[in-house]
Amino acid sequence: MKFFEKVCKNVYLCELISKSVCMMSKSFRLEIRTLLLLAVCLMAGSCSVLKSAERGDDKVETVVNGNEQNDSIASGAVKKERVRKSVKQMSYSRVYRIGTPYDKFCFAMLMFENKRFERAIGLFDDAYPFFVNQPQADSLVYFRALSHFRRGNFQVSCAEFDRFRKRFGQSDFIEEAEFLYAKGYYYMSPKTERDQTTTLQAISTLSDYLDRYPKTSRREEINGYIAELRQKLYDKELLNAKVYYDVGHHKSAVYALKNLLANQPETTHREEVMYLIVKSSFNLAENSVEELQHSRYLDTIDNYYDFISEYPETKYRKEVDKIFKTVQKYVNKQKDNNKESEDGNQEERSE
C-alpha cells in the first residue's frame, strides 16, 4: 500500500504530518505542505483540482475545491502525474544540505511515495538522530525499513524491522512490520542447491507471525509461503541423498535415503526415495563380497515389499519387479546349493 493511502486511513499519522509541517523551516514549509495536501486529496479520491500559478519564492500550486472549478476537473491519473512533477521540481540536494530534520523527514516521505527509495533512505538516516526520542520515531524507522524492503535489500530490511518490533511494540505499524520481517526471510531463501539455513529461519518467522496473529487475513498467503519453503527443504534433502547414489556409494545412499524418510516422512518425494532405496540396496548387494551378498539381497527383498505395499501402482513397478526377480533367483539358487551341501553331509555321515 502506498504511503499516502496509509496516511488517509491513519489519523495518528495525519496528525503527525500536520505537526511536522508546522515545525518545518519557512523555506520549505509552503511547498511541502502543498504537495502533502495534493497527494492526500488525490489518493483519497477527493474532488479537487490543481489551480495553475506561476511559482516564485512564495508562490506554490494550491488545492481548490472542485465545486469552484467543475469544468477543470482532471482525471485521477493526470492529477497524480502533476503531483509527481511537482515533487521532481523540488531540490533533493537543497533539502539534504540545509533542511531541518522536519524538512528531511517530510521530504523523505514524499520520495518514498514516488518510489525514490534510495533518496528516502538517505533523508531518513540523516533525520533519525533528531527523532530518536520523538513521537515520530516509529514512523521514521518503519518507513526507512520499508524503503529498504521495496529496494530489495531484504537483509537490511529484516534487521530494521526486527529492531522496530522490539522497540515499538505498541505502534500502529507493528503487525505490518512483523509480516514484512518474516516475508523478507522468505525472499532471502536461496536456491535449492545452496545451504537452507535461511529457509528454516523463514519458516520459523512466518509460523511465529501466524501464532501471534491467528485471525490475520494473510493466513492463506503465508501458508502458501511455508508450503513452498518446505518443498525446497524436501528437494534439498533429496539432492543430498542422491549425491551418494550418483557417485556409486550405495551403502551411504541407503543410509541417507532411509534417514530422509525418518526425518521427513511427509516429503513429496517419498515414492522416488523408496524406489532409490530398493535400487541402492540391490546395487550394494551386487557389488558386495560373497559373504555379505546373501544378507544384503534379503534386505533388498524387504525394501521391495515395503515399496510396493505403499505404492502398488508406482511408475517404477516394472523396474523394481525386474530387480526382485533377479534377487529371488539368486536366493533360490543359494537355497538349492545349501540343500545339496546338507544332503552331501548326511551321506558322508551315514557311510
C-alpha positions in Angstrom: 0.0 0.0 0.0 1.3 3.4 -1.0 2.3 5.8 1.8 -0.4 8.4 1.2 -3.1 5.8 1.0 -2.0 4.7 4.5 -2.0 8.4 5.6 -5.6 8.7 4.7 -6.6 5.7 6.8 -4.3 6.6 9.8 -5.5 9.5 11.9 -2.4 9.3 14.1 -0.1 9.7 11.1 -2.1 12.6 9.6 -1.7 14.5 12.9 2.0 13.6 12.9 2.4 15.1 9.4 0.5 18.2 10.3 2.7 18.8 13.4 5.8 18.1 11.3 4.9 20.6 8.6 4.1 23.3 11.2 7.6 22.8 12.7 9.5 23.0 9.4 11.7 25.8 8.4 10.0 28.6 6.4 11.9 27.9 3.2 10.3 24.5 2.8 7.0 24.7 4.6 4.8 26.0 1.9 6.0 23.8 -0.9 6.0 20.6 1.1 2.6 21.3 2.8 1.1 21.9 -0.6 2.4 18.7 -2.0 1.3 16.7 1.0 -2.2 18.2 0.7 -2.3 17.4 -3.0 -1.2 13.8 -2.5 -3.6 13.2 0.3 -6.5 14.6 -1.6 -5.7 12.8 -4.8 -5.1 9.4 -3.1 -8.3 9.8 -1.1 -10.3 10.4 -4.2 -11.1 14.0 -3.4 -12.8 16.1 -6.0 -10.0 18.7 -6.0 -8.2 20.2 -8.9 -4.9 21.9 -9.5 -5.0 25.6 -9.9 -2.1 26.7 -12.0 0.0 29.5 -10.7 3.4 30.9 -11.5 5.8 29.7 -8.9 8.0 32.3 -7.2 9.7 32.4 -3.9 6.4 32.3 -2.0 4.0 31.1 -4.8 3.0 27.4 -4.9 0.4 25.3 -6.6 -2.7 25.2 -4.4 -5.7 22.9 -4.0 -9.0 24.4 -4.6 -12.5 23.0 -4.1 -14.0 21.0 -7.0 -17.2 22.9 -6.7 -15.5 26.1 -7.8 -13.8 24.5 -10.8 -16.2 21.9 -12.1 -15.2 22.5 -15.7 -11.5 21.9 -14.9 -11.6 18.5 -13.1 -8.9 16.3 -14.4 -8.7 12.5 -14.3 -7.0 10.8 -11.3 -4.1 9.7 -13.4 -3.4 13.3 -14.6 -3.6 14.6 -11.1 -1.1 12.0 -9.8 1.3 12.9 -12.6 1.1 16.5 -11.7 2.0 15.7 -8.1 5.0 13.7 -9.3 6.2 16.5 -11.5 5.9 19.0 -8.6 8.0 16.7 -6.4 10.6 16.5 -9.1 10.9 20.3 -9.2 12.0 20.3 -5.6 15.7 20.0 -4.9 16.7 16.9 -3.0 20.3 18.3 -2.6 18.9 21.5 -1.2 16.8 19.7 1.5 19.7 17.4 2.3 22.2 20.3 2.7 20.2 22.9 4.6 16.9 21.4 5.6 15.9 20.9 9.2 15.2 17.3 10.5 11.5 18.0 9.9 12.2 19.1 6.3 14.1 15.9 5.7 11.5 13.7 7.3 8.6 15.1 5.3 10.6 15.2 2.0 11.8 11.6 2.6 8.1 10.5 2.8 7.5 12.3 -0.5 10.4 10.4 -2.0 9.0 7.2 -0.6 5.6 7.8 -2.2 7.3 8.4 -5.5 9.3 5.2 -5.3 12.7 7.0 -5.0 13.7 4.8 -2.1 17.4 5.4 -2.2 16.9 9.2 -1.6 14.2 8.5 1.0 16.6 6.3 2.9 19.4 9.0 2.9 17.0 11.6 4.3 15.6 9.2 6.9 19.1 8.3 8.0 20.1 12.0 8.3 16.9 12.9 10.2 16.9 9.9 12.5 19.2 11.2 15.3 16.8 14.1 15.9 13.7 11.9 16.1 15.1 9.1 18.3 13.0 10.2 21.3 10.2 12.0 19.4 6.7 10.7 18.8 7.5 10.4 15.1 10.3 7.9 15.7 8.3 4.8 15.0 7.0 6.2 11.7 10.6 7.1 10.6 12.0 3.7 11.5 9.1 1.9 9.8 9.3 3.8 6.5 13.1 3.6 6.4 12.8 -0.2 6.8 10.1 -0.4 4.2 12.2 1.6 1.8 15.0 -1.0 2.1 12.4 -3.7 1.6 11.0 -2.1 -1.5 14.5 -1.7 -2.9 15.0 -5.5 -2.5 17.6 -5.1 0.3 16.0 -7.7 2.4 18.9 -8.4 4.8 18.9 -4.8 5.9 15.1 -4.5 6.0 14.9 -7.6 8.2 17.4 -6.1 10.6 15.4 -2.8 10.6 12.0 -4.5 11.1 13.4 -6.6 13.9 14.7 -3.6 15.8 11.3 -1.9 15.1 9.2 -4.7 16.5 11.4 -4.9 19.6 11.3 -1.2 20.3 7.8 -0.1 19.1 5.6 -3.0 20.3 2.6 -0.7 20.6 3.0 1.1 17.3 0.2 1.3 14.7 2.6 -0.4 12.3 3.6 -3.3 14.4 1.6 -6.1 12.6 2.7 -4.9 9.2 6.3 -4.7 10.4 6.3 -8.2 11.7 4.8 -9.5 8.5 7.4 -7.8 6.3 10.1 -9.0 8.7 9.0 -12.6 8.0 8.4 -12.0 4.3 12.0 -10.6 4.0 13.4 -14.0 5.1 11.1 -15.7 2.6 12.6 -13.6 -0.2 16.1 -14.3 1.1 15.6 -18.1 0.9 18.3 -19.3 -1.5 18.1 -21.8 -4.4 17.7 -25.5 -3.6 21.4 -26.3 -4.3 22.6 -23.9 -1.6 22.6 -24.1 2.2 19.0 -23.8 3.6 19.6 -22.2 7.0 17.8 -19.0 5.8 14.9 -21.2 4.6 14.5 -22.7 8.0 14.5 -19.2 9.6 11.9 -18.0 7.1 9.6 -20.9 8.0 10.1 -20.1 11.7 9.4 -16.4 11.4 6.3 -17.0 9.2 5.0 -19.5 11.7 5.6 -17.1 14.6 3.6 -14.5 12.8 0.6 -16.8 12.4 0.9 -17.7 16.1 1.0 -14.1 17.1 -1.9 -13.0 14.7 -4.2 -16.1 14.4 -7.0 -14.1 12.9 -4.9 -12.4 10.2 -6.4 -12.1 6.7 -3.0 -13.2 5.4 -3.2 -16.7 6.7 -3.7 -18.3 3.3 -0.9 -16.3 1.7 1.5 -17.2 4.5 0.6 -20.9 4.4 1.4 -20.8 0.7 4.9 -19.4 1.5 5.5 -22.0 4.2 4.5 -24.8 1.8 6.8 -23.5 -0.8 9.7 -23.3 1.6 9.1 -26.8 2.9 9.1 -28.1 -0.6 12.5 -26.5 -1.1 13.8 -28.4 2.0 12.4 -31.6 0.7 14.2 -31.0 -2.6 17.4 -30.2 -0.9 17.3 -33.4 1.2 16.7 -35.5 -1.9 19.6 -33.8 -3.7 21.9 -34.5 -0.7 20.9 -38.2 -0.6 21.2 -38.7 -4.3 24.8 -37.5 -4.3 25.8 -40.8 -2.8 23.7 -42.7 -5.2 25.1 -40.8 -8.2 28.7 -41.4 -7.2 28.1 -45.1 -6.5 28.4 -45.1 -2.7 25.4 -47.4 -2.4 25.8 -48.2 1.3 25.8 -44.5 2.2 23.0 -43.9 -0.2 20.8 -46.4 1.5 21.6 -44.9 4.9 21.0 -41.3 3.7 17.7 -42.1 1.9 16.3 -44.0 5.0 17.3 -41.1 7.2 15.4 -38.7 4.9 12.2 -40.8 5.3 12.7 -40.9 9.0 13.2 -37.2 9.4 10.7 -36.1 6.8 8.0 -38.8 6.4 5.7 -36.3 4.7 8.1 -35.4 1.9 6.6 -35.1 -1.6 9.5 -37.2 -2.9 8.6 -40.3 -0.8 7.9 -42.6 -3.8 11.1 -41.7 -5.5 13.1 -42.1 -2.3 11.7 -45.6 -1.6 12.5 -46.6 -5.2 16.1 -45.4 -4.8 16.4 -47.4 -1.6 15.4 -50.6 -3.4 17.8 -49.8 -6.3 20.7 -48.8 -4.0 20.3 -51.8 -1.8 20.3 -54.1 -4.9 23.4 -52.4 -6.2 25.1 -52.7 -2.8 24.3 -56.5 -2.8 25.6 -56.9 -6.4 28.9 -55.3 -5.5 29.4 -57.0 -2.2 31.8 -59.8 -1.3 30.2 -63.3 -1.3 30.0 -63.5 2.5 27.7 -60.4 2.6 25.7 -60.8 -0.6 23.0 -63.1 0.8 22.0 -60.9 3.7 22.1 -57.8 1.5 19.9 -59.5 -1.1 17.4 -60.3 1.7 17.5 -56.6 2.7 16.6 -55.7 -0.9 13.6 -58.0 -0.8 12.4 -56.3 2.4 12.8 -52.9 0.8 11.0 -54.1 -2.3 7.9 -55.3 -0.3 7.9 -52.1 1.7 7.8 -50.1 -1.5 5.1 -52.0 -3.5 2.9 -52.2 -0.4 2.8 -48.4 -0.2 2.9 -47.7 -3.9 1.4 -50.7 -5.7 0.7 -48.7 -8.9 4.0 -46.9 -8.9 5.6 -45.9 -12.2 8.7 -47.8 -11.2 6.9 -51.1 -10.8 8.3 -52.7 -13.9 11.9 -51.9 -12.9 11.6 -53.0 -9.3 9.8 -56.2 -10.3 12.8 -57.0 -12.5 15.2 -56.4 -9.6 13.0 -58.6 -7.4 13.1 -61.5 -9.9 16.9 -61.2 -10.1 17.3 -61.2 -6.3 14.8 -64.1 -5.9 16.7 -66.1 -8.5 19.9 -65.7 -6.5 18.2 -66.5 -3.2 16.6 -69.7 -4.6 19.9 -70.7 -6.1 21.6 -70.3 -2.7 18.9 -72.4 -1.1 19.4 -75.2 -3.6 23.2 -75.1 -3.0 22.7 -75.2 0.7 20.3 -78.2 0.4 22.8 -80.1 -1.8 25.5 -79.4 0.8 23.3 -80.7 3.6 22.4 -83.8 1.6 26.1 -84.5 0.9 27.0 -84.1 4.6 24.3 -86.5 5.6 25.5 -89.2 3.1 29.1 -88.8 4.5 27.8 -89.3 8.0 25.8 -92.4 7.0 28.8 -94.0 5.5 
